[in-house]
Amino acid sequence: MSEALFIIIGLAGLWAHWLKRYWRRQTQNTFWCYLFRCEVRATKAAFLAFAVSMFGYLATEPSLTMQSAYAAFGIGYMIDSTVNNG
């Protein structure tokens, strides 16, 4: 169960990065278009990096604490920031 929460929190980090870009008018795309229609190649790379990072993190820190939740959010945000920097 905690693995699913880690993934949801990490996806919230991805969403937060899109929201920052949307507010700064760096993208006009909806979240759905941003991930699945307009930036497909970058999204695949982001999800692959996210999956590998979360797998590695969960292998070392399998319990959900506030610190690990912050780390999951940060992983999602940073990976999307790196790969989908446009």
N, CA, C and O atoms as CSV, one atom per row, in Angstrom:
chain,resi,resn,atom,element,x,y,z
A,1,MET,N,N,0.810,-1.201,0.000
A,1,MET,CA,C,0.000,0.000,0.000
A,1,MET,C,C,0.850,1.259,0.000
A,1,MET,O,O,0.519,2.233,-0.676
A,2,SER,N,N,1.947,1.246,0.756
A,2,SER,CA,C,2.772,2.444,0.814
A,2,SER,C,C,3.433,2.733,-0.531
A,2,SER,O,O,3.729,3.888,-0.836
A,3,GLU,N,N,3.671,1.689,-1.344
A,3,GLU,CA,C,4.253,1.909,-2.667
A,3,GLU,C,C,3.322,2.749,-3.530
A,3,GLU,O,O,3.772,3.640,-4.250
A,4,ALA,N,N,2.026,2.467,-3.460
A,4,ALA,CA,C,1.058,3.244,-4.234
A,4,ALA,C,C,1.023,4.692,-3.755
A,4,ALA,O,O,0.895,5.611,-4.565
A,5,LEU,N,N,1.135,4.899,-2.452
A,5,LEU,CA,C,1.156,6.266,-1.934
A,5,LEU,C,C,2.410,7.009,-2.370
A,5,LEU,O,O,2.346,8.196,-2.691
A,6,PHE,N,N,3.554,6.320,-2.385
A,6,PHE,CA,C,4.779,6.933,-2.884
A,6,PHE,C,C,4.585,7.395,-4.331
A,6,PHE,O,O,4.974,8.507,-4.687
A,7,ILE,N,N,3.992,6.553,-5.148
A,7,ILE,CA,C,3.792,6.888,-6.557
A,7,ILE,C,C,2.822,8.057,-6.695
A,7,ILE,O,O,3.052,8.959,-7.501
A,8,ILE,N,N,1.754,8.050,-5.929
A,8,ILE,CA,C,0.787,9.154,-5.987
A,8,ILE,C,C,1.436,10.459,-5.556
A,8,ILE,O,O,1.208,11.495,-6.182
A,9,ILE,N,N,2.236,10.431,-4.506
A,9,ILE,CA,C,2.917,11.632,-4.036
A,9,ILE,C,C,3.930,12.105,-5.076
A,9,ILE,O,O,4.069,13.306,-5.307
A,10,GLY,N,N,4.632,11.169,-5.700
A,10,GLY,CA,C,5.570,11.532,-6.761
A,10,GLY,C,C,4.876,12.142,-7.964
A,10,GLY,O,O,5.382,13.091,-8.563
A,11,LEU,N,N,3.718,11.599,-8.319
A,11,LEU,CA,C,2.947,12.178,-9.423
A,11,LEU,C,C,2.426,13.567,-9.063
A,11,LEU,O,O,2.259,14.417,-9.938
A,12,ALA,N,N,2.173,13.795,-7.786
A,12,ALA,CA,C,1.797,15.139,-7.347
A,12,ALA,C,C,2.960,16.110,-7.572
A,12,ALA,O,O,2.740,17.282,-7.879
A,13,GLY,N,N,4.183,15.631,-7.422
A,13,GLY,CA,C,5.359,16.453,-7.721
A,13,GLY,C,C,5.437,16.784,-9.198
A,13,GLY,O,O,5.764,17.912,-9.569
A,14,LEU,N,N,5.134,15.797,-10.055
A,14,LEU,CA,C,5.073,16.062,-11.498
A,14,LEU,C,C,4.019,17.115,-11.800
A,14,LEU,O,O,4.264,18.031,-12.585
A,15,TRP,N,N,2.856,16.994,-11.187
A,15,TRP,CA,C,1.777,17.947,-11.401
A,15,TRP,C,C,2.172,19.342,-10.914
A,15,TRP,O,O,1.843,20.342,-11.553
A,16,ALA,N,N,2.877,19.407,-9.781
A,16,ALA,CA,C,3.299,20.701,-9.240
A,16,ALA,C,C,4.256,21.405,-10.196
A,16,ALA,O,O,4.203,22.627,-10.341
A,17,HIS,N,N,5.124,20.647,-10.844
A,17,HIS,CA,C,6.034,21.279,-11.806
A,17,HIS,C,C,5.267,21.811,-13.010
A,17,HIS,O,O,5.554,22.909,-13.488
A,18,TRP,N,N,4.296,21.049,-13.507
A,18,TRP,CA,C,3.476,21.548,-14.606
A,18,TRP,C,C,2.740,22.820,-14.182
A,18,TRP,O,O,2.674,23.785,-14.944
A,19,LEU,N,N,2.193,22.821,-12.977
A,19,LEU,CA,C,1.441,23.968,-12.491
A,19,LEU,C,C,2.329,25.210,-12.413
A,19,LEU,O,O,1.896,26.306,-12.768
A,20,LYS,N,N,3.553,25.044,-11.956
A,20,LYS,CA,C,4.496,26.165,-11.914
A,20,LYS,C,C,4.739,26.702,-13.308
A,20,LYS,O,O,4.723,27.914,-13.518
A,21,ARG,N,N,4.966,25.808,-14.269
A,21,ARG,CA,C,5.195,26.239,-15.651
A,21,ARG,C,C,3.956,26.904,-16.236
A,21,ARG,O,O,4.069,27.867,-16.994
A,22,TYR,N,N,2.785,26.403,-15.894
A,22,TYR,CA,C,1.536,26.974,-16.404
A,22,TYR,C,C,1.324,28.386,-15.843
A,22,TYR,O,O,0.942,29.294,-16.582
A,23,TRP,N,N,1.566,28.570,-14.557
A,23,TRP,CA,C,1.396,29.891,-13.936
A,23,TRP,C,C,2.397,30.906,-14.480
A,23,TRP,O,O,2.077,32.088,-14.601
A,24,ARG,N,N,3.592,30.456,-14.805
A,24,ARG,CA,C,4.607,31.348,-15.362
A,24,ARG,C,C,4.445,31.534,-16.870
A,24,ARG,O,O,5.250,32.214,-17.508
A,25,ARG,N,N,3.422,30.939,-17.423
A,25,ARG,CA,C,3.112,30.998,-18.856
A,25,ARG,C,C,4.236,30.418,-19.725
A,25,ARG,O,O,4.470,30.872,-20.845
A,26,GLN,N,N,4.924,29.408,-19.185
A,26,GLN,CA,C,5.934,28.697,-19.951
A,26,GLN,C,C,5.299,27.602,-20.795
A,26,GLN,O,O,5.925,27.090,-21.723
A,27,THR,N,N,4.070,27.245,-20.480
A,27,THR,CA,C,3.305,26.297,-21.272
A,27,THR,C,C,1.845,26.724,-21.246
A,27,THR,O,O,1.355,27.243,-20.243
A,28,GLN,N,N,1.163,26.501,-22.348
A,28,GLN,CA,C,-0.265,26.788,-22.421
A,28,GLN,C,C,-1.068,25.493,-22.484
A,28,GLN,O,O,-2.297,25.519,-22.560
A,29,ASN,N,N,-0.371,24.368,-22.452
A,29,ASN,CA,C,-1.014,23.062,-22.564
A,29,ASN,C,C,-1.708,22.672,-21.267
A,29,ASN,O,O,-1.277,23.042,-20.175
A,30,THR,N,N,-2.789,21.920,-21.411
A,30,THR,CA,C,-3.417,21.330,-20.231
A,30,THR,C,C,-2.482,20.258,-19.676
A,30,THR,O,O,-1.546,19.835,-20.354
A,31,PHE,N,N,-2.732,19.829,-18.466
A,31,PHE,CA,C,-1.878,18.801,-17.860
A,31,PHE,C,C,-1.888,17.521,-18.687
A,31,PHE,O,O,-0.847,16.895,-18.881
A,32,TRP,N,N,-3.061,17.137,-19.170
A,32,TRP,CA,C,-3.172,15.918,-19.986
A,32,TRP,C,C,-2.360,16.047,-21.271
A,32,TRP,O,O,-1.623,15.131,-21.636
A,33,CYS,N,N,-2.489,17.162,-21.946
A,33,CYS,CA,C,-1.732,17.391,-23.185
A,33,CYS,C,C,-0.240,17.473,-22.881
A,33,CYS,O,O,0.574,16.927,-23.625
A,34,TYR,N,N,0.119,18.142,-21.807
A,34,TYR,CA,C,1.516,18.293,-21.404
A,34,TYR,C,C,2.191,16.940,-21.228
A,34,TYR,O,O,3.346,16.760,-21.614
A,35,LEU,N,N,1.467,15.991,-20.643
A,35,LEU,CA,C,2.062,14.684,-20.389
A,35,LEU,C,C,1.922,13.709,-21.547
A,35,LEU,O,O,2.877,13.002,-21.870
A,36,PHE,N,N,0.761,13.653,-22.177
A,36,PHE,CA,C,0.483,12.528,-23.063
A,36,PHE,C,C,0.335,12.873,-24.539
A,36,PHE,O,O,0.372,11.966,-25.371
A,37,ARG,N,N,0.169,14.142,-24.900
A,37,ARG,CA,C,-0.009,14.452,-26.311
A,37,ARG,C,C,1.093,15.324,-26.878
A,37,ARG,O,O,1.563,15.079,-27.990
A,38,CYS,N,N,1.514,16.333,-26.138
A,38,CYS,CA,C,2.444,17.321,-26.683
A,38,CYS,C,C,3.907,16.986,-26.406
A,38,CYS,O,O,4.770,17.284,-27.232
A,39,GLU,N,N,4.193,16.394,-25.301
A,39,GLU,CA,C,5.567,16.084,-24.893
A,39,GLU,C,C,5.729,14.587,-24.640
A,39,GLU,O,O,6.236,14.185,-23.592
A,40,VAL,N,N,5.306,13.774,-25.580
A,40,VAL,CA,C,5.270,12.323,-25.357
A,40,VAL,C,C,6.658,11.755,-25.088
A,40,VAL,O,O,6.826,10.967,-24.157
A,41,ARG,N,N,7.649,12.134,-25.874
A,41,ARG,CA,C,8.989,11.585,-25.701
A,41,ARG,C,C,9.580,11.987,-24.349
A,41,ARG,O,O,10.179,11.162,-23.659
A,42,ALA,N,N,9.411,13.245,-23.979
A,42,ALA,CA,C,9.929,13.703,-22.697
A,42,ALA,C,C,9.179,13.051,-21.537
A,42,ALA,O,O,9.771,12.757,-20.499
A,43,THR,N,N,7.874,12.825,-21.715
A,43,THR,CA,C,7.089,12.182,-20.664
A,43,THR,C,C,7.524,10.744,-20.458
A,43,THR,O,O,7.614,10.280,-19.321
A,44,LYS,N,N,7.796,10.034,-21.545
A,44,LYS,CA,C,8.285,8.658,-21.401
A,44,LYS,C,C,9.600,8.630,-20.646
A,44,LYS,O,O,9.805,7.775,-19.785
A,45,ALA,N,N,10.489,9.557,-20.960
A,45,ALA,CA,C,11.768,9.622,-20.253
A,45,ALA,C,C,11.557,9.983,-18.788
A,45,ALA,O,O,12.229,9.439,-17.912
A,46,ALA,N,N,10.633,10.896,-18.518
A,46,ALA,CA,C,10.365,11.292,-17.134
A,46,ALA,C,C,9.788,10.136,-16.335
A,46,ALA,O,O,10.204,9.894,-15.202
A,47,PHE,N,N,8.829,9.418,-16.918
A,47,PHE,CA,C,8.230,8.295,-16.197
A,47,PHE,C,C,9.236,7.166,-15.982
A,47,PHE,O,O,9.210,6.515,-14.938
A,48,LEU,N,N,10.112,6.926,-16.937
A,48,LEU,CA,C,11.139,5.902,-16.760
A,48,LEU,C,C,12.096,6.295,-15.641
A,48,LEU,O,O,12.416,5.477,-14.779
A,49,ALA,N,N,12.552,7.540,-15.653
A,49,ALA,CA,C,13.440,8.004,-14.592
A,49,ALA,C,C,12.727,8.002,-13.245
A,49,ALA,O,O,13.324,7.670,-12.220
A,50,PHE,N,N,11.460,8.370,-13.250
A,50,PHE,CA,C,10.672,8.368,-12.014
A,50,PHE,C,C,10.542,6.949,-11.464
A,50,PHE,O,O,10.721,6.727,-10.266
A,51,ALA,N,N,10.232,5.995,-12.330
A,51,ALA,CA,C,10.071,4.606,-11.893
A,51,ALA,C,C,11.371,4.051,-11.312
A,51,ALA,O,O,11.359,3.393,-10.272
A,52,VAL,N,N,12.472,4.312,-11.976
A,52,VAL,CA,C,13.762,3.820,-11.490
A,52,VAL,C,C,14.115,4.484,-10.161
A,52,VAL,O,O,14.581,3.822,-9.235
A,53,SER,N,N,13.893,5.785,-10.073
A,53,SER,CA,C,14.194,6.494,-8.825
A,53,SER,C,C,13.335,5.997,-7.679
A,53,SER,O,O,13.833,5.780,-6.574
A,54,MET,N,N,12.049,5.816,-7.934
A,54,MET,CA,C,11.160,5.354,-6.872
A,54,MET,C,C,11.484,3.924,-6.473
A,54,MET,O,O,11.412,3.584,-5.292
A,55,PHE,N,N,11.840,3.083,-7.434
A,55,PHE,CA,C,12.221,1.710,-7.102
A,55,PHE,C,C,13.457,1.711,-6.215
A,55,PHE,O,O,13.506,1.002,-5.210
A,56,GLY,N,N,14.451,2.503,-6.585
A,56,GLY,CA,C,15.660,2.585,-5.773
A,56,GLY,C,C,15.390,3.148,-4.389
A,56,GLY,O,O,15.946,2.675,-3.398
A,57,TYR,N,N,14.540,4.152,-4.328
A,57,TYR,CA,C,14.225,4.754,-3.034
A,57,TYR,C,C,13.438,3.792,-2.157
A,57,TYR,O,O,13.713,3.671,-0.963
A,58,LEU,N,N,12.463,3.110,-2.743
A,58,LEU,CA,C,11.663,2.163,-1.961
A,58,LEU,C,C,12.476,0.964,-1.505
A,58,LEU,O,O,12.148,0.344,-0.493
A,59,ALA,N,N,13.535,0.628,-2.238
A,59,ALA,CA,C,14.389,-0.482,-1.818
A,59,ALA,C,C,15.159,-0.130,-0.546
A,59,ALA,O,O,15.507,-1.012,0.239
A,60,THR,N,N,15.424,1.168,-0.345
A,60,THR,CA,C,16.191,1.560,0.841
A,60,THR,C,C,15.316,2.111,1.955
A,60,THR,O,O,15.688,2.023,3.125
A,61,GLU,N,N,14.163,2.677,1.623
A,61,GLU,CA,C,13.273,3.293,2.618
A,61,GLU,C,C,11.845,2.831,2.358
A,61,GLU,O,O,11.055,3.576,1.779
A,62,PRO,N,N,11.496,1.596,2.784
A,62,PRO,CA,C,10.185,1.052,2.427
A,62,PRO,C,C,9.007,1.585,3.237
A,62,PRO,O,O,7.859,1.314,2.884
A,63,SER,N,N,9.253,2.329,4.300
A,63,SER,CA,C,8.129,2.807,5.106
A,63,SER,C,C,7.800,4.254,4.743
A,63,SER,O,O,8.685,5.043,4.412
A,64,LEU,N,N,6.530,4.580,4.811
A,64,LEU,CA,C,6.073,5.918,4.477
A,64,LEU,C,C,6.115,6.804,5.717
A,64,LEU,O,O,5.348,6.604,6.659
A,65,THR,N,N,6.999,7.765,5.708
A,65,THR,CA,C,7.101,8.766,6.767
A,65,THR,C,C,6.981,10.139,6.115
A,65,THR,O,O,6.917,10.233,4.890
A,66,MET,N,N,6.949,11.174,6.889
A,66,MET,CA,C,6.883,12.521,6.305
A,66,MET,C,C,8.133,12.814,5.483
A,66,MET,O,O,8.039,13.435,4.424
A,67,GLN,N,N,9.290,12.383,5.948
A,67,GLN,CA,C,10.521,12.617,5.210
A,67,GLN,C,C,10.516,11.882,3.876
A,67,GLN,O,O,10.931,12.438,2.859
A,68,SER,N,N,10.045,10.630,3.874
A,68,SER,CA,C,10.014,9.890,2.618
A,68,SER,C,C,8.935,10.433,1.685
A,68,SER,O,O,9.085,10.360,0.465
A,69,ALA,N,N,7.848,10.977,2.238
A,69,ALA,CA,C,6.826,11.596,1.391
A,69,ALA,C,C,7.384,12.847,0.729
A,69,ALA,O,O,7.137,13.079,-0.454
A,70,TYR,N,N,8.140,13.663,1.480
A,70,TYR,CA,C,8.784,14.835,0.884
A,70,TYR,C,C,9.779,14.424,-0.194
A,70,TYR,O,O,9.877,15.073,-1.236
A,71,ALA,N,N,10.511,13.351,0.057
A,71,ALA,CA,C,11.473,12.871,-0.937
A,71,ALA,C,C,10.762,12.402,-2.198
A,71,ALA,O,O,11.223,12.689,-3.303
A,72,ALA,N,N,9.658,11.693,-2.058
A,72,ALA,CA,C,8.901,11.234,-3.234
A,72,ALA,C,C,8.376,12.419,-4.034
A,72,ALA,O,O,8.449,12.417,-5.263
A,73,PHE,N,N,7.846,13.434,-3.347
A,73,PHE,CA,C,7.366,14.630,-4.021
A,73,PHE,C,C,8.521,15.322,-4.748
A,73,PHE,O,O,8.379,15.732,-5.900
A,74,GLY,N,N,9.637,15.446,-4.084
A,74,GLY,CA,C,10.811,16.078,-4.693
A,74,GLY,C,C,11.335,15.315,-5.891
A,74,GLY,O,O,11.751,15.917,-6.881
A,75,ILE,N,N,11.319,13.991,-5.808
A,75,ILE,CA,C,11.763,13.179,-6.937
A,75,ILE,C,C,10.873,13.443,-8.147
A,75,ILE,O,O,11.376,13.657,-9.250
A,76,GLY,N,N,9.569,13.430,-7.952
A,76,GLY,CA,C,8.652,13.699,-9.059
A,76,GLY,C,C,8.845,15.082,-9.647
A,76,GLY,O,O,8.863,15.247,-10.867
A,77,TYR,N,N,8.991,16.074,-8.787
A,77,TYR,CA,C,9.153,17.461,-9.242
A,77,TYR,C,C,10.468,17.628,-10.001
A,77,TYR,O,O,10.496,18.206,-11.088
A,78,MET,N,N,11.548,17.122,-9.425
A,78,MET,CA,C,12.863,17.319,-10.044
A,78,MET,C,C,13.013,16.575,-11.363
A,78,MET,O,O,13.628,17.085,-12.300
A,79,ILE,N,N,12.462,15.387,-11.439
A,79,ILE,CA,C,12.578,14.639,-12.687
A,79,ILE,C,C,11.803,15.334,-13.786
A,79,ILE,O,O,12.308,15.454,-14.902
A,80,ASP,N,N,10.596,15.795,-13.508
A,80,ASP,CA,C,9.840,16.509,-14.526
A,80,ASP,C,C,10.520,17.820,-14.874
A,80,ASP,O,O,10.508,18.231,-16.035
A,81,SER,N,N,11.105,18.476,-13.904
A,81,SER,CA,C,11.823,19.719,-14.149
A,81,SER,C,C,13.024,19.495,-15.053
A,81,SER,O,O,13.323,20.326,-15.911
A,82,THR,N,N,13.704,18.386,-14.866
A,82,THR,CA,C,14.880,18.085,-15.667
A,82,THR,C,C,14.519,17.657,-17.085
A,82,THR,O,O,15.109,18.141,-18.051
A,83,VAL,N,N,13.560,16.760,-17.211
A,83,VAL,CA,C,13.254,16.169,-18.518
A,83,VAL,C,C,12.349,17.068,-19.347
A,83,VAL,O,O,12.561,17.204,-20.552
A,84,ASN,N,N,11.359,17.676,-18.738
A,84,ASN,CA,C,10.396,18.514,-19.472
A,84,ASN,C,C,10.681,19.991,-19.288
A,84,ASN,O,O,9.777,20.766,-18.977
A,85,ASN,N,N,11.929,20.386,-19.475
A,85,ASN,CA,C,12.263,21.793,-19.261
A,85,ASN,C,C,11.978,22.649,-20.489
A,85,ASN,O,O,12.074,23.875,-20.418
A,86,GLY,N,N,11.635,22.034,-21.599
A,86,GLY,CA,C,11.174,22.741,-22.786
A,86,GLY,C,C,12.133,23.757,-23.281
A,86,GLY,O,O,11.863,24.426,-24.278
